[in-house]
């Protein structure tokens, strides 16, 4: 009280300074919450809401089992009958984080980005760019009636005259590093960033692939049933404006 009478301006200044500190804290919290809200889950842990199943066998055998189920809070691809689980929504410029593991024998699976026309290849695969999850080959690209470029194309895709995006062509673009997966039974983390015409992939924190000049820059996201059982416990999507270095 004495100090306030002697120097009222100082007391007012200190009060304003305290309020400004409080305001900064509040704004930081709001900003953090906003960032958190940007990240959304493609899987709710209970059912396949937001997804559509496309399984060619179901056309002739409607009673055949569904190859995608929810089990113990995980989204599980049973591997058979073969087909795809496709998001209803389309996405562009995002970071997709996937946690997965093979629950039994190692095998094949994949995450497809920029998916569109169903059954465009072998009357099975939708137009897309596949990010391979096959055991010991995680991070390969497979082009499916779409295309993408990487550095050292001939070394990683084979002779140029054999390249193509349809049946019988060299559609595989091998990753930068093999063997990035953890031991069988352990959870792997795959991160796929799609920005404009670029696709960048990490497997368990290591850069696995980087492509550019993609023929497509938006579309749906799909998971494969391709012979092996795979569990997914995390599928989150975050909008991005730049690629992670």
N, C-alpha and C positions, 0 to 999 in steps of 0.2 A: 504494500500500500504506500509506504514511504517512497519507494523507488518510482512508483507510478506517478506520485505527485511531483517528484523532482524531475522525472524524465518520461512524461506520458508517451512521447513518440517512440521511445525505446520499447516500452511495454507493448504498444500496438504492433511494432515491427516484429517482436518475438511471437506474438499471437498469430500474425499473418504467416510467419515462417513455419510455425507448427501446423497451421491449416494447410499450407502448401505441401508440406511433407505428407500429410494425411491424404491429400488429393492425389499426389503421385502414386502412393500405395494403392489407392482405390482404382485409379486408371490402369495401373499395371495388372491388377487382379482381373479387371474387366477385359483387358487385352488378352491375358492368358486364357480366360474362359472362352473368349471368342475363338482363339486358335484351337482350343480343345474341341469346340463345337464343330469346327470345320471337318474334323476327322469323323467319318461315319463307318459303320460296320455293314458289310454286305450280307452278313449272316447273323441272325438274331439269337442263335443258340437253341431255338425250340423247334423251328420248322423251316421250310424252304420258301417262305414268303419272299417275293421279289425276284424269284427265279422261275424259269420255264425249262422243262426237260424235253430234249429232242432225242429220241431213241428210235432209229429206223425199224428195229424188230417189233416195236409196238404197233406198227402199221398192220402187220399180218398176225401178230400174236399179242393182242391187247392185254391178256392176262399174265404175260411174262413179268418177272420181277422188275421192280424199279431199281436202276443201278445207283441211285443217289438217295441216301437216307440220313436221318439225324440219329446219332447214337452217342449216349453219354456226353451230350452237350457239344459233340463235334459233328461237322458235316463230313460224311463218309462217301467216297466213290468206291463202290464195290468192284468196279472193273468190268463187270458183265451184267447184262448185255451192253454192248458198246454204244456210246452216244455222248451227249453233251448236256451240261447244265448251264443255262444261259441267263444272264440278267435280263430283266424286262427293260431296264433303263439303259441308255447309251451314255458314254462318258468321254471326256476330253481333258487333257492336261491334268494329270493326276499321278499320285504316288500310291501304288498298290502294295500292301505288305501282307504276305502270306506265310503262315506257319503250318507246316505239313510234315507227315512222316508216313513211310510205308509200314503198314501194320503187320504184314507177314513177309512173304518172299518179295524181294525187290523186283521192280518191273518198270512199267511205263505209265506216264500221265503227263499232263501239261496244262498250262494256263494260257488261254487265248485272249489276246487283246485286239481291239478294233474289229470285233466280229460283226458280220452282217448277214449276207445271204446264206441261209442254212443249206447243208448238204451240197455245197458247191464243188467238193472234191470227193471222188470215190463214193458219191451219194451218201456221204457220212459227215464230212468236216465242213463247217461254215467258213466262208471267206474271212480271213483273219491273219494275224501274225502270231504263231505259237511260240511261247517261251517254254522250252523243254524242261520237264522234271524227271525224265527217265534216269534211273539210278546210274550214277557216275558220268552222266552227260548233262547235268542240270545247267541251264543257261544257254544251251544251243538255241538258235532261231530255226524255225521251219516256216517257210512262206506258203500260205494256202490261198491261192488265187489273189494274192496281194504280194507286194515285194518290199524289200528294204536293202540298203547297202551297208557294208562295213569296210574297215580298212583291210588291206591284204585279201581282197575278194577271191582271187584265184587260189591262193593258198588255203583259204578257209571254205570255199564252195566248190572247188574243182574247176576244170576247163570251162572257159566262158561259153563255148558253143553248146554246152550241156545244161546251162542254167535255164530255169523256167519256173513257172508258178502253178503248173497243172500236172496231171498224172504223167509219170515216166520221166520227169525232169529233175535236175539237181535242185531240190528245194531246201536242203539242209545247209545251214551256215554254222559251222562249229564254234563253240565258245572260246574264250581267251584262255581259260584254265579248266582242266578236267579235275574231277575228284574233290570238289569243294563241299560235298555233302558230309554230314556227320555220320557216325556209325549207325547201322540199321537199327531202327527202333527209337532213335532219338529224334527230337523235333528239329527241323530245318527252318531257317528264315530266308525267304526269297522276297526281294524287293524289286518291283518293276516300276520305273518312272517313264511315263509317256508325256512328251511335250512337243506339240506341233508335229513335225515329221521325224522325231527322234524317239528311240526306245533304249533305255539303259537298265541293266540288270545286275543285281548283286545277289550272291548266294552266301549266306552266313558271314556277311560283312566284307566279302571279297568281290571285286568287280569281275563279273562273268562275261558280260557282253555289252556292246554299244553299237547301235545302228542308227542310220540317218537316211534322209531322202526316202522315207517310207511312202508308199503309194496311197496311204490312208492315215488320217490323224485322229479319228474318233470312231466310236462304235461300242458294242456291248462287250462284256467280259464273260468268258466261258471256262468251265472246268471239264476235263475229259474223264470218261470211263474208258480205259484202254487196256484192260487185261489184269491190272494189279489193284489191290485194295489200298487206298490212300485216305488218311484222315486229315482233315483241315480243322484247326482249332482257332485260327484267326484269319480274317479276310477284311482288312480295313482299307479305306480309300480316303486320301487327303488331296485337295486341290493344290496345284503348284503353279508357279510362274517362272521357275528356273530349275534346271537339273542340279542335283547334288554333285559336287566335284569329287 
